[in-house]
């Protein structure tokens, strides 16, 4: 199954140019009313930040199409291309010419029902020497249950086979659910691996986001061998791998320029949250949220704040459907330096946030209508890379026009 080459997305480029000429009102994604009736932000600027102009003309190229629900990607050193996961359980190499490899052998079986499957992929910090990669997936367990797991293995020189494969983390407890696996993988500056998990969505396991004897709805921090990491918070009665808790479904995570972790998690109907993660902190789900249930009913008591529970830095209502994020640090778009760039599944755009400390000062949505953006990354040359989540998904390169 081959790629479809470097086809220029002329329509998307024209749309981006038209957006530059459109009046600000036409681009005002803050016009839709919130779902959370009567809810108020805890502080000014916590939601609906001023709309930033999309003042850079963008061009998109489809590097490779024909990917089946791609989820995560990692750029190989020395311009060797990108590793890309597909949820049905395939890991592929996309070469610099856009050619798609056959599935790389050696990965474990995945449970690809619903939101599950082969999810994120990350290179070890010493990949150039070790050729070790890490991947997350929904792992089949007994009695039809499953859970988020992280595996690792050595990619051979031919980049066709993963060897010495082993699982280093298994979310506990397993659950009979096909939703909310979380699953972003981020290495910190000490070489420890952050793993984000979901709380499995259903009303019963949802409550376990607050239970520190479980791995549901948590940010996990482990060393590459999967044991508990030095420097983790000592949460009373908590599992040693837990770094923070009270999360819903974290599908976006990245290190800031100062080396700290930021995440964006899915809310229900409203209530997507940007959080600056600090060790041992409780981020509130499902006790507090700026979202409502899909039926329109309140979540729990319908409250948005409570003593001892952390407020999000920023939230969205209506949702963007966040998946994948990065702090832009490339040379191609100096105007974006230090901004958060996130994928929007529901917004079908890339979402940019300007920050001053822990305050969001502006939001832009670029390439609106490009499709469900599942992951974003900055290439070595500063281009922005996107994965679109579809039966016929694509790896897309975004450059200056």
VEXMI-396272 format. One record per residue (C-alpha): residue in three letters; z, x, y. Coordinates in pm, whole numbers, plus 50000, padded with zeros to 5 digits. Each point is the difference from the previous one (the first is absolute). Layout:
ALAZXY...
% end
This chain:
UNK500005000050000UNK498835018550310UNK500734996450369UNK497534985450246UNK499715029950233UNK500815004650368UNK498594966850124UNK500724995250370UNK501794967850078UNK497814990450294UNK501434965150029UNK503555013150021UNK498945025450261UNK498374972950210UNK503114978549964UNK502155028750123UNK497745005250299UNK500064963150085UNK503795000349978UNK500065026850267UNK498054977750234UNK501954968349919UNK502664987950243UNK503595007049899UNK500654963049941UNK497344999349728UNK501835027849816UNK503484985150044UNK501284997749645UNK503374989550145UNK498644965950093UNK500864983249668UNK503454983349998UNK502725014249771UNK500964982949675UNK503705005450063UNK500734971050234UNK502815007150241UNK500445036149889UNK500525025550275UNK499665037949983UNK503225019950012UNK498745021450289UNK497005001750236UNK496865014249840UNK501104993549641UNK496884979049946UNK496704992550176UNK499795032750189UNK497385002350277UNK496475000749865UNK498475034650037UNK496325002950077UNK497795012649719UNK498535026650228UNK498335021649735UNK496624989549861UNK500185002449621UNK497385005049733UNK500564992949632UNK498265013849695UNK500454987349648UNK500625031649800UNK500194981149669UNK499804963349910UNK500474983549662UNK503715007849971UNK501984972449828UNK503054992450214UNK500705035850112UNK503625005450102UNK500875036250081UNK498285032750087UNK500705036950045UNK497695026550142UNK499455030949788UNK500125034050169UNK496915020650081UNK497804969550066UNK499924990549631UNK500164962850073UNK502554972549946UNK502014986849708UNK499944962050012UNK501864975149782UNK498674966549883UNK502544973649903UNK498544992649654UNK501265034849903UNK497305024650100UNK500365032250198UNK496755013850137UNK498755030050191UNK497764991650295UNK498015031150084UNK499035011550350UNK496564984649938UNK501564966249918UNK499305002549628UNK502594982149789UNK501215016849682UNK500654983749668UNK503674989649963UNK502295030149964UNK501565000449653UNK503665002649911UNK501704972850203UNK502474975849839UNK499374963349944UNK500644977650300UNK500824963150039UNK497244989250237UNK500904963350022UNK500404985450349UNK500905027350249UNK500605026049728UNK497985029049866UNK499415036350088UNK501225002850358UNK500685030850214UNK499075036449942UNK501335031650166UNK499415037149959UNK502945022949936UNK500735021850305UNK498955030149790UNK496944982949851UNK497715029550079UNK502045020749752UNK501464974249761UNK497234973549997UNK502784974549957UNK499564964450124UNK502324970050013UNK499054963549957UNK501794966650008UNK499224970249782UNK501334967449864UNK501305010449661UNK499954975549706UNK503474995649849UNK501404979549714UNK499774961849978UNK497204997350255UNK502035016150275UNK498895028550224UNK501185022250283UNK498875025950250UNK499775034649845UNK498935034550117UNK498145024349780UNK498815035650040UNK497485022649832UNK497795030650038UNK496374994850103UNK497705023349813UNK497535022950176UNK497104977349913UNK501924970850156UNK499254977849704UNK503364998949820UNK503674997450085UNK502205019949765UNK503735003849937UNK500444964550126UNK503524986250017UNK501904972350176UNK502695012650240UNK501274967150148UNK500374964849861UNK501214972050224UNK502984981949851UNK500324972849897UNK496604989649868UNK498964964650091UNK497524973649888UNK497994998950323UNK496515010450108UNK500925005350367UNK501705023850243UNK499765034649848UNK500215018550334UNK498785034149887UNK499195024150285UNK500665036749926UNK500925024350280UNK501295035749973UNK502585011050255UNK500335034850149UNK502525010249733UNK497534992149723UNK501824968249897UNK497934969149917UNK500564966650171UNK499034970249784UNK499954964950146UNK500674970049777UNK499784962450031UNK502554973549905UNK497614982049761UNK499574969550228UNK501634972549793UNK503144983450142UNK502315014949735UNK498995037050016UNK499564997050377UNK503785000650033UNK500115033849825UNK498615016950311UNK503674999250109UNK501305012449663UNK500295037950005UNK500445001449622UNK496274991649977UNK496785016150125UNK498484967550129UNK499144998750371UNK500945036150066UNK498785032950139UNK500565025149718UNK500215037750054UNK499655023149702UNK498965036049932UNK496715005649818UNK501855001349665UNK501354964950055UNK503735007650017UNK502194989550294UNK499175019050317UNK502435022150191UNK500814986150341UNK499734963549899UNK502624976550145UNK503024992749783UNK499884961950003UNK503114984649848UNK499244989349641UNK496335007350071UNK497375017149790UNK499635036450100UNK496264997350067UNK500394972950269UNK499295011450356UNK499994965950174UNK500104963849889UNK499544963950106UNK496195001649996UNK497444974149891UNK496735016849899UNK499255033950155UNK496305008549974UNK499795023550300UNK501955032250053UNK499455032850185UNK501855029750144UNK500195001450378UNK499325032850184UNK503765006649999UNK500094997349619UNK501794966449977UNK498724971149792UNK498564967950144UNK498944969949795UNK498314966650048UNK500864972249757UNK498504966249933UNK501904969950126UNK499404965649853UNK498454975250248UNK500625022050303UNK502425028850013UNK497985031249913UNK502325028350106UNK499635035450135UNK503155019649919UNK501175035150078UNK501795008649676UNK503445015750014UNK502035009549691UNK502414974149865UNK498954972550241UNK499634963449900UNK496844984750151UNK501084964549935UNK497594982549761UNK500474972149897UNK503084993050215UNK498195004850330UNK496294997250071UNK497594989750273UNK497934981749740UNK500164966449828UNK499184991249641UNK496404990849918UNK501054963649979UNK501255002050357UNK503644998149886UNK502435026150132UNK500845030949797UNK503704997449911UNK501904988050306UNK497015005750224UNK501735026750208UNK498385030350166UNK503075021850059UNK503385007649850UNK502645026550060UNK499365031249792UNK496344992249927UNK497295020650169UNK497464984250231UNK496355009649960UNK498515022250268UNK497174974650021UNK498834968949817UNK496934978149974UNK499854962149986UNK497294990249901UNK499685028349751UNK497525028749983UNK500475005249624UNK500905037150025UNK498815025349743UNK499685037250056UNK500925018750318UNK499855034050163UNK501055016850321UNK496735011750149UNK499955037850047UNK496295008649981UNK497625015250253UNK497334972950002UNK502024974050191UNK502355018850235UNK500724967050177UNK501784988149685UNK502185030649944UNK503474989649884UNK499034963549960UNK500634980549681UNK496774988849834UNK500524973749729UNK497794979249776UNK499904962450042UNK499174978649697UNK500404967050183UNK498925012550343UNK496965016749836UNK500245028850244UNK501725032650067UNK503174994650202UNK501025026950250UNK503445002550157UNK501005022350291UNK503615011849991UNK502545013250247UNK502905011049784UNK500884969949785UNK498284975050228UNK496504986149952UNK498285000050339UNK496554987149903UNK497914986549714UNK496265000849934UNK497904986449718UNK496795018849938UNK497044991149778UNK501084963749976UNK498184982849715UNK499375031849800UNK501764985149697UNK503425002649836UNK501135035350082UNK502185011849713UNK500585036450097UNK499385024050289UNK500015037950016UNK498995027750239UNK497345023449862UNK500145037550056UNK497424997250280UNK501944972250175UNK497864970949883UNK501884968949893UNK499484989349640UNK500454964049883UNK500084982449666UNK498994963449994UNK501584977749738UNK497354979149826UNK498164995749670UNK497375021750167UNK502335021950206UNK499015030850196UNK501125033650132UNK499024999950368UNK499885028650250UNK500734991950366UNK498795023950271UNK499265000050372UNK496744983450088
% end
